[in-house]
Amino acid sequence: MDFRPAGRAALLATFDSLPQVVAFRTGLAEARLRGLTEVVSGARTLLLRFDPATTDATRLRSALERVAPATDADAASAADPLVIPVVYDGEDLDQVTALTGMDRDRLIAWHTGQLWTSAFCGFAPGFSYLTGTEPSLDLPRRSASRTAVPSGAVALAGEFSAVYPRVSPGGWQLIGRTDVPMWSLDHEPPARAPAGTRVRFVDAGAA
């Protein structure tokens, strides 16, 4: 972990891997450091904004170096994840089972049987890149992107899962759909799963 100044009121923390970012951010939420006002997640970085009237870069860095990253056990014991019911009938479901060697039931069990965490948001408002507690399937994107992926489509690509918050182009593998809105100006914050949010998918078609 490397800390560098980012202007007069922020530090940029750089990590070797995305799991390190997620674990540190989760531990940071528990630490509740004095003067820390905002944390912005990236794939390998955290931008840490602070209030200069309350703390400074030196004191904040010292406090950050004492933060204990969260473990998978910490994540599993956390209460009240965002629950997203999914109908697993995506257009690419058969393609995904062929790529992974799993049948549909096993793939659904893999997707629903782990706790996901929003690592960072990007691409579109409300599009959360979710990382899981189980080993990644590391799925390739589609060879040709769709011009219009439906809102609510549940998808996989690389090490991530995601829910498309609105109709948009996209090249991820579609495995299902949900009615849970991932972006709404009627909510605060508008993104349903901002970085750090824990998510659990459930099979809406299960008996």
Backbone as CSV, one residue per row, in Angstrom:
resi,resn,N_x,N_y,N_z,CA_x,CA_y,CA_z,C_x,C_y,C_z
1,MET,0.843,-1.182,0.000,0.000,0.000,0.000,0.882,1.238,0.000
2,ASP,0.577,2.150,-0.909,1.388,3.354,-1.069,0.477,4.575,-0.965
3,PHE,0.864,5.562,-0.154,0.081,6.784,0.015,0.824,7.954,-0.614
4,ARG,0.082,8.749,-1.404,0.668,9.942,-2.007,-0.311,11.101,-1.889
5,PRO,0.203,12.331,-1.748,-0.702,13.484,-1.701,-1.470,13.623,-3.018
6,ALA,-2.717,14.037,-2.907,-3.555,14.318,-4.076,-4.220,15.661,-3.831
7,GLY,-3.468,16.734,-4.086,-3.943,18.063,-3.746,-3.701,18.354,-2.267
8,ARG,-4.380,19.379,-1.763,-4.139,19.822,-0.395,-4.993,19.104,0.641
9,ALA,-6.001,18.382,0.199,-6.922,17.785,1.166,-7.291,16.359,0.796
10,ALA,-6.334,15.620,0.261,-6.617,14.226,-0.090,-5.319,13.434,-0.188
11,LEU,-5.447,12.133,0.028,-4.369,11.185,-0.203,-4.858,10.140,-1.204
12,LEU,-3.946,9.663,-2.040,-4.257,8.582,-2.966,-3.521,7.335,-2.487
13,ALA,-4.291,6.305,-2.129,-3.715,5.030,-1.706,-3.727,4.077,-2.889
14,THR,-2.593,3.462,-3.185,-2.463,2.533,-4.312,-2.163,1.140,-3.774
15,PHE,-2.842,0.129,-4.352,-2.739,-1.256,-3.888,-2.261,-2.149,-5.027
16,ASP,-1.849,-3.350,-4.676,-1.380,-4.306,-5.687,-2.517,-5.036,-6.379
17,SER,-3.688,-5.119,-5.739,-4.785,-5.888,-6.309,-6.121,-5.332,-5.855
18,LEU,-7.169,-5.672,-6.602,-8.516,-5.243,-6.240,-8.977,-5.833,-4.905
19,PRO,-8.736,-7.130,-4.615,-9.143,-7.637,-3.301,-8.538,-6.851,-2.137
20,GLN,-7.316,-6.361,-2.301,-6.713,-5.539,-1.250,-7.483,-4.229,-1.082
21,VAL,-7.917,-3.641,-2.197,-8.704,-2.403,-2.137,-10.000,-2.643,-1.364
22,VAL,-10.700,-3.709,-1.727,-11.989,-4.017,-1.092,-11.809,-4.291,0.393
23,ALA,-10.804,-5.087,0.736,-10.576,-5.432,2.136,-10.211,-4.203,2.961
24,PHE,-9.371,-3.320,2.392,-8.968,-2.133,3.132,-10.141,-1.166,3.286
25,ARG,-10.917,-0.991,2.223,-12.062,-0.078,2.319,-13.059,-0.567,3.371
26,THR,-13.292,-1.873,3.415,-14.218,-2.422,4.402,-13.690,-2.200,5.813
27,GLY,-12.394,-2.432,6.013,-11.802,-2.159,7.308,-11.838,-0.683,7.660
28,LEU,-11.682,0.158,6.659,-11.713,1.607,6.855,-13.077,2.067,7.338
29,ALA,-14.143,1.454,6.800,-15.498,1.825,7.217,-15.703,1.543,8.706
30,GLU,-15.081,0.474,9.189,-15.211,0.133,10.601,-14.370,1.075,11.475
31,ALA,-13.265,1.578,10.935,-12.348,2.401,11.722,-12.908,3.795,12.006
32,ARG,-13.672,4.348,11.066,-14.295,5.676,11.248,-13.265,6.718,11.681
33,LEU,-12.309,6.979,10.816,-11.216,7.882,11.149,-11.677,9.331,11.223
34,ARG,-11.189,10.026,12.209,-11.531,11.434,12.413,-10.976,12.274,11.263
35,GLY,-11.837,13.098,10.682,-11.415,14.011,9.632,-11.539,13.463,8.234
36,LEU,-11.731,12.164,8.092,-11.899,11.562,6.766,-13.312,11.830,6.285
37,THR,-13.450,12.512,5.144,-14.774,12.960,4.692,-15.325,12.185,3.504
38,GLU,-14.457,11.562,2.691,-14.945,10.854,1.506,-13.910,9.833,1.062
39,VAL,-14.403,8.686,0.596,-13.547,7.643,0.039,-14.072,7.303,-1.347
40,VAL,-13.221,7.434,-2.362,-13.604,7.154,-3.746,-12.796,5.957,-4.227
41,SER,-13.495,4.881,-4.598,-12.827,3.631,-4.958,-12.502,3.552,-6.436
42,GLY,-11.367,2.922,-6.747,-10.999,2.541,-8.098,-10.580,1.083,-8.102
43,ALA,-10.127,0.589,-9.240,-9.744,-0.819,-9.345,-8.490,-1.134,-8.536
44,ARG,-7.592,-0.172,-8.373,-6.362,-0.395,-7.605,-6.080,0.750,-6.648
45,THR,-7.010,1.671,-6.493,-6.752,2.871,-5.699,-7.952,3.246,-4.824
46,LEU,-7.657,4.022,-3.793,-8.669,4.714,-3.004,-8.245,6.169,-2.890
47,LEU,-9.147,7.077,-3.254,-8.905,8.502,-3.038,-9.538,8.862,-1.701
48,LEU,-8.731,9.383,-0.785,-9.168,9.629,0.584,-9.162,11.137,0.842
49,ARG,-10.341,11.728,0.847,-10.463,13.168,1.096,-10.605,13.413,2.596
50,PHE,-10.005,14.507,3.065,-10.096,14.821,4.493,-10.357,16.307,4.699
51,ASP,-10.819,16.630,5.895,-11.103,18.009,6.290,-9.842,18.600,6.921
52,PRO,-9.189,19.581,6.259,-7.939,20.148,6.806,-8.125,20.838,8.146
53,ALA,-9.363,21.213,8.481,-9.605,21.848,9.775,-9.611,20.823,10.910
54,THR,-9.721,19.542,10.547,-9.818,18.484,11.555,-8.558,17.642,11.638
55,THR,-7.927,17.411,10.488,-6.721,16.585,10.454,-5.808,17.076,9.340
56,ASP,-4.686,16.429,9.161,-3.795,16.764,8.052,-3.283,15.468,7.437
57,ALA,-2.529,15.587,6.340,-2.086,14.410,5.599,-1.204,13.502,6.457
58,THR,-0.357,14.085,7.278,0.555,13.277,8.095,-0.209,12.468,9.132
59,ARG,-1.119,13.126,9.850,-1.883,12.413,10.878,-2.814,11.375,10.261
60,LEU,-3.430,11.735,9.122,-4.322,10.783,8.477,-3.547,9.564,7.989
61,ARG,-2.398,9.793,7.401,-1.602,8.659,6.915,-1.224,7.743,8.067
62,SER,-0.835,8.316,9.193,-0.483,7.509,10.354,-1.676,6.670,10.809
63,ALA,-2.866,7.259,10.800,-4.067,6.520,11.195,-4.404,5.436,10.177
64,LEU,-4.237,5.740,8.908,-4.529,4.761,7.856,-3.618,3.551,7.952
65,GLU,-2.377,3.753,8.332,-1.435,2.640,8.428,-1.783,1.677,9.559
66,ARG,-2.685,2.110,10.459,-3.106,1.233,11.556,-4.435,0.531,11.266
67,VAL,-5.041,0.821,10.122,-6.319,0.197,9.779,-6.097,-1.272,9.425
68,ALA,-6.909,-2.147,9.997,-6.815,-3.582,9.717,-7.765,-3.924,8.567
69,PRO,-7.245,-4.427,7.439,-8.126,-4.835,6.342,-9.094,-5.917,6.799
70,ALA,-10.304,-5.886,6.253,-11.306,-6.889,6.598,-10.955,-8.228,5.956
71,THR,-11.461,-9.287,6.549,-11.285,-10.633,6.007,-12.610,-11.122,5.435
72,ASP,-12.580,-12.240,4.702,-13.814,-12.833,4.193,-14.748,-13.199,5.337
73,ALA,-14.187,-13.601,6.465,-15.008,-13.939,7.620,-15.735,-12.706,8.139
74,ASP,-15.047,-11.557,8.114,-15.696,-10.309,8.519,-16.870,-10.001,7.608
75,ALA,-16.661,-10.174,6.289,-17.718,-9.892,5.326,-18.897,-10.828,5.510
76,ALA,-18.606,-12.113,5.749,-19.674,-13.098,5.889,-20.520,-12.848,7.121
77,SER,-19.914,-12.269,8.171,-20.644,-12.031,9.405,-21.382,-10.695,9.403
78,ALA,-21.162,-9.882,8.375,-21.822,-8.576,8.327,-23.329,-8.753,8.122
79,ALA,-24.087,-7.904,8.773,-25.543,-8.023,8.719,-26.111,-7.238,7.544
80,ASP,-27.288,-7.676,7.119,-28.126,-6.925,6.194,-27.451,-6.520,4.874
81,PRO,-27.017,-7.482,4.070,-26.579,-7.120,2.712,-27.778,-6.722,1.874
82,LEU,-27.537,-6.032,0.788,-28.590,-5.729,-0.178,-28.963,-7.028,-0.880
83,VAL,-30.223,-7.427,-0.800,-30.689,-8.670,-1.411,-31.293,-8.361,-2.779
84,ILE,-30.801,-9.046,-3.810,-31.263,-8.830,-5.176,-31.832,-10.141,-5.722
85,PRO,-33.166,-10.261,-5.816,-33.764,-11.463,-6.428,-33.499,-11.461,-7.935
86,VAL,-33.139,-12.619,-8.472,-32.776,-12.743,-9.889,-33.581,-13.869,-10.532
87,VAL,-34.128,-13.609,-11.692,-34.672,-14.661,-12.542,-33.553,-15.074,-13.484
88,TYR,-33.085,-16.305,-13.361,-31.923,-16.751,-14.124,-32.363,-17.316,-15.476
89,ASP,-32.586,-16.401,-16.412,-32.993,-16.780,-17.774,-32.267,-15.930,-18.813
90,GLY,-31.042,-15.489,-18.489,-30.301,-14.592,-19.361,-29.963,-15.200,-20.712
91,GLU,-29.826,-14.339,-21.698,-29.553,-14.777,-23.068,-28.234,-15.523,-23.201
92,ASP,-27.301,-15.261,-22.313,-25.977,-15.894,-22.412,-25.788,-17.021,-21.403
93,LEU,-26.848,-17.437,-20.732,-26.701,-18.438,-19.690,-26.116,-19.743,-20.237
94,ASP,-26.599,-20.183,-21.377,-26.069,-21.416,-21.957,-24.606,-21.259,-22.370
95,GLN,-24.258,-20.089,-22.882,-22.867,-19.823,-23.256,-21.967,-19.866,-22.024
96,VAL,-22.445,-19.309,-20.925,-21.653,-19.295,-19.697,-21.466,-20.712,-19.157
97,THR,-22.519,-21.523,-19.192,-22.368,-22.902,-18.717,-21.384,-23.670,-19.595
98,ALA,-21.391,-23.393,-20.887,-20.442,-24.061,-21.781,-19.012,-23.622,-21.487
99,LEU,-18.819,-22.352,-21.205,-17.479,-21.835,-20.937,-16.930,-22.342,-19.605
100,THR,-17.802,-22.517,-18.628,-17.359,-22.880,-17.283,-17.408,-24.382,-17.003
101,GLY,-18.165,-25.130,-17.821,-18.346,-26.555,-17.555,-19.361,-26.825,-16.462
102,MET,-20.064,-25.789,-15.999,-21.109,-25.945,-14.993,-22.457,-26.152,-15.676
103,ASP,-23.364,-26.886,-15.011,-24.742,-26.872,-15.498,-25.442,-25.655,-14.891
104,ARG,-26.683,-25.410,-15.293,-27.377,-24.207,-14.837,-27.527,-24.159,-13.322
105,ASP,-27.914,-25.286,-12.729,-28.134,-25.299,-11.284,-26.853,-24.976,-10.529
106,ARG,-25.747,-25.522,-11.000,-24.477,-25.273,-10.313,-24.045,-23.818,-10.488
107,LEU,-24.261,-23.261,-11.672,-23.899,-21.862,-11.899,-24.733,-20.947,-11.011
108,ILE,-26.034,-21.212,-10.942,-26.904,-20.390,-10.093,-26.488,-20.519,-8.629
109,ALA,-26.153,-21.744,-8.211,-25.699,-21.952,-6.829,-24.412,-21.181,-6.562
110,TRP,-23.506,-21.141,-7.536,-22.260,-20.359,-7.389,-22.570,-18.873,-7.244
111,HIS,-23.494,-18.366,-8.066,-23.797,-16.932,-8.060,-24.526,-16.509,-6.792
112,THR,-25.430,-17.362,-6.313,-26.226,-17.013,-5.135,-25.566,-17.443,-3.829
113,GLY,-24.574,-18.314,-3.899,-24.005,-18.890,-2.694,-22.816,-18.144,-2.141
114,GLN,-22.648,-16.898,-2.505,-21.523,-16.116,-1.994,-21.966,-14.690,-1.716
115,LEU,-21.162,-13.995,-0.943,-21.420,-12.594,-0.629,-20.594,-11.738,-1.580
116,TRP,-21.260,-10.804,-2.225,-20.610,-9.908,-3.171,-20.410,-8.542,-2.522
117,THR,-19.394,-7.833,-2.963,-19.125,-6.482,-2.476,-18.921,-5.550,-3.652
118,SER,-19.555,-4.386,-3.590,-19.348,-3.374,-4.625,-17.943,-2.793,-4.463
119,ALA,-17.068,-3.121,-5.409,-15.681,-2.665,-5.328,-15.553,-1.202,-5.749
120,PHE,-16.243,-0.844,-6.819,-16.244,0.535,-7.300,-17.380,0.671,-8.311
121,CYS,-17.700,1.903,-8.661,-18.758,2.177,-9.633,-18.161,2.868,-10.850
122,GLY,-18.748,2.610,-12.011,-18.255,3.222,-13.233,-19.096,2.823,-14.414
123,PHE,-18.662,3.222,-15.610,-19.316,2.913,-16.878,-20.611,3.684,-17.044
124,ALA,-21.522,3.578,-16.071,-22.793,4.295,-16.106,-23.214,4.568,-14.669
125,PRO,-24.001,5.614,-14.410,-24.469,5.868,-13.047,-25.192,4.648,-12.478
126,GLY,-24.741,4.193,-11.310,-25.359,3.050,-10.669,-24.808,1.706,-11.078
127,PHE,-23.832,1.676,-11.993,-23.231,0.406,-12.422,-22.135,0.050,-11.432
128,SER,-22.395,-0.954,-10.592,-21.469,-1.356,-9.533,-20.715,-2.614,-9.947
129,TYR,-19.402,-2.555,-9.864,-18.558,-3.712,-10.147,-18.464,-4.542,-8.866
130,LEU,-19.090,-5.718,-8.872,-19.199,-6.546,-7.681,-18.170,-7.667,-7.701
131,THR,-17.456,-7.834,-6.599,-16.516,-8.941,-6.448,-17.053,-9.888,-5.384
132,GLY,-16.842,-11.199,-5.596,-17.412,-12.192,-4.698,-16.401,-12.817,-3.765
133,THR,-16.911,-13.641,-2.857,-16.059,-14.334,-1.899,-15.621,-15.709,-2.401
134,GLU,-16.222,-16.189,-3.484,-15.815,-17.451,-4.093,-14.802,-17.198,-5.218
135,PRO,-14.018,-18.207,-5.593,-13.076,-18.013,-6.705,-13.789,-17.531,-7.963
136,SER,-13.151,-16.590,-8.660,-13.741,-15.999,-9.857,-13.793,-16.998,-11.009
137,LEU,-14.816,-16.857,-11.858,-14.889,-17.656,-13.085,-14.055,-17.034,-14.202
138,ASP,-13.678,-15.766,-14.040,-12.838,-15.058,-15.018,-13.391,-15.220,-16.434
139,LEU,-14.654,-14.871,-16.593,-15.325,-15.039,-17.887,-14.933,-13.958,-18.879
140,PRO,-14.743,-14.312,-20.133,-14.475,-13.293,-21.149,-15.738,-12.507,-21.476
141,ARG,-15.554,-11.302,-21.931,-16.677,-10.554,-22.481,-17.129,-11.202,-23.787
142,ARG,-18.318,-10.851,-24.224,-18.797,-11.325,-25.512,-17.897,-10.814,-26.632
143,SER,-17.783,-11.575,-27.693,-16.950,-11.159,-28.822,-17.527,-9.938,-29.521
144,ALA,-18.851,-9.773,-29.449,-19.510,-8.594,-30.022,-20.472,-8.023,-28.987
145,SER,-20.317,-6.746,-28.681,-21.186,-6.118,-27.685,-22.601,-5.928,-28.226
146,ARG,-23.559,-5.957,-27.339,-24.930,-5.620,-27.708,-25.084,-4.103,-27.749
147,THR,-25.947,-3.634,-28.617,-26.200,-2.190,-28.683,-27.145,-1.743,-27.585
148,ALA,-27.956,-2.670,-27.048,-28.910,-2.312,-26.004,-29.114,-3.485,-25.050
149,VAL,-28.491,-3.403,-23.884,-28.712,-4.373,-22.826,-29.856,-3.859,-21.962
150,PRO,-30.834,-4.692,-21.626,-31.991,-4.205,-20.860,-31.609,-3.739,-19.455
151,SER,-32.339,-2.775,-18.948,-32.203,-2.368,-17.555,-32.540,-3.552,-16.656
152,GLY,-31.717,-3.762,-15.636,-31.948,-4.865,-14.711,-31.279,-6.163,-15.107
153,ALA,-30.596,-6.190,-16.251,-29.888,-7.404,-16.660,-28.760,-7.699,-15.676
154,VAL,-28.668,-8.948,-15.240,-27.615,-9.396,-14.329,-26.543,-10.074,-15.174
155,ALA,-25.298,-9.678,-14.979,-24.252,-10.074,-15.921,-22.961,-10.446,-15.215
156,LEU,-22.106,-11.144,-15.966,-20.774,-11.536,-15.509,-19.751,-11.152,-16.568
157,ALA,-18.563,-10.770,-16.115,-17.420,-10.547,-17.017,-16.163,-10.458,-16.167
158,GLY,-15.103,-11.148,-16.609,-13.870,-11.130,-15.834,-14.116,-11.664,-14.442
159,GLU,-13.702,-10.900,-13.434,-13.890,-11.309,-12.037,-15.141,-10.697,-11.423
160,PHE,-15.959,-10.014,-12.226,-17.057,-9.222,-11.693,-18.430,-9.774,-12.046
161,SER,-19.409,-9.392,-11.218,-20.818,-9.470,-11.568,-21.361,-8.048,-11.484
162,ALA,-22.487,-7.805,-12.156,-23.075,-6.467,-12.140,-24.530,-6.548,-12.548
163,VAL,-25.254,-5.464,-12.252,-26.628,-5.292,-12.716,-26.667,-4.009,-13.541
164,TYR,-27.103,-4.119,-14.789,-27.195,-2.922,-15.628,-28.285,-2.009,-15.078
165,PRO,-27.936,-0.747,-14.747,-28.915,0.140,-14.125,-29.903,0.765,-15.110
166,ARG,-29.583,0.715,-16.395,-30.473,1.292,-17.412,-30.126,0.652,-18.748
167,VAL,-30.964,0.870,-19.737,-30.679,0.347,-21.074,-29.413,1.015,-21.603
168,SER,-28.459,0.194,-22.048,-27.196,0.740,-22.543,-26.482,-0.321,-23.357
169,PRO,-25.510,0.074,-24.173,-24.661,-0.933,-24.824,-23.902,-1.727,-23.771
170,GLY,-23.491,-2.938,-24.130,-22.727,-3.724,-23.173,-22.253,-5.035,-23.758
171,GLY,-21.120,-5.497,-23.259,-20.535,-6.730,-23.772,-20.390,-7.819,-22.731
172,TRP,-21.044,-7.651,-21.574,-20.940,-8.662,-20.535,-21.878,-9.833,-20.846
173,GLN,-21.625,-10.972,-20.192,-22.439,-12.170,-20.364,-23.689,-12.060,-19.485
174,LEU,-24.864,-12.112,-20.104,-26.126,-11.926,-19.381,-26.634,-13.267,-18.862
175,ILE,-26.819,-13.357,-17.540,-27.275,-14.617,-16.950,-28.665,-14.518,-16.331
176,GLY,-29.192,-13.324,-16.171,-30.509,-13.197,-15.553,-30.996,-11.760,-15.557
177,ARG,-32.039,-11.519,-14.765,-32.639,-10.177,-14.695,-33.256,-9.973,-13.319
178,THR,-33.334,-8.703,-12.923,-33.925,-8.346,-11.638,-34.765,-7.087,-11.795
179,ASP,-35.727,-6.916,-10.901,-36.545,-5.704,-10.878,-36.000,-4.665,-9.898
180,VAL,-34.918,-4.981,-9.209,-34.358,-4.033,-8.237,-33.716,-2.868,-8.983
181,PRO,-34.169,-1.632,-8.764,-33.563,-0.484,-9.450,-32.195,-0.158,-8.853
182,MET,-31.171,-0.100,-9.690,-29.820,0.159,-9.215,-29.466,1.641,-9.209
183,TRP,-30.322,2.465,-9.817,-30.082,3.911,-9.832,-31.420,4.624,-9.822
184,SER,-31.607,5.526,-8.879,-32.843,6.296,-8.814,-32.578,7.599,-8.087
185,LEU,-33.002,8.705,-8.674,-32.847,10.005,-8.029,-33.779,10.163,-6.842
186,ASP,-34.695,9.220,-6.669,-35.581,9.242,-5.500,-34.918,8.641,-4.270
187,HIS,-33.737,8.010,-4.441,-33.008,7.419,-3.328,-31.817,8.293,-2.958
188,GLU,-31.354,8.153,-1.724,-30.142,8.843,-1.281,-29.217,7.831,-0.614
189,PRO,-28.077,7.502,-1.218,-27.600,8.029,-2.497,-28.359,7.401,-3.664
190,PRO,-28.310,8.030,-4.851,-29.045,7.480,-5.998,-28.589,6.075,-6.386
191,ALA,-27.293,5.778,-6.243,-26.788,4.436,-6.548,-27.219,3.479,-5.452
192,ARG,-27.865,2.374,-5.829,-28.333,1.415,-4.838,-27.169,0.661,-4.189
193,ALA,-26.069,0.478,-4.914,-24.928,-0.275,-4.373,-23.640,0.513,-4.565
194,PRO,-23.473,1.635,-3.837,-22.198,2.357,-3.925,-21.058,1.493,-3.393
195,ALA,-19.834,1.911,-3.689,-18.663,1.132,-3.276,-18.724,0.809,-1.795
196,GLY,-18.430,-0.443,-1.471,-18.473,-0.894,-0.090,-19.752,-1.632,0.270
197,THR,-20.794,-1.534,-0.577,-22.065,-2.203,-0.299,-21.915,-3.706,-0.469
198,ARG,-22.423,-4.470,0.470,-22.460,-5.923,0.359,-23.763,-6.333,-0.304
199,VAL,-23.679,-7.321,-1.171,-24.825,-7.737,-1.984,-24.950,-9.260,-1.934
200,ARG,-26.188,-9.737,-1.859,-26.429,-11.166,-1.992,-27.527,-11.380,-3.029
201,PHE,-27.230,-12.198,-4.039,-28.216,-12.560,-5.050,-28.999,-13.778,-4.574
202,VAL,-30.302,-13.777,-4.852,-31.130,-14.944,-4.521,-31.894,-15.348,-5.785
203,ASP,-32.179,-16.626,-5.883,-32.874,-17.176,-7.044,-34.365,-16.933,-6.893
204,ALA,-34.910,-15.998,-7.703,-36.331,-15.663,-7.612,-37.221,-16.797,-8.085
205,GLY,-36.656,-17.754,-8.822,-37.435,-18.856,-9.331,-37.375,-20.096,-8.464
206,ALA,-36.631,-20.035,-7.358,-36.505,-21.206,-6.494,-37.798,-21.448,-5.737
207,ALA,-38.133,-22.697,-5.506,-39.364,-23.042,-4.789,-39.234,-22.672,-3.319
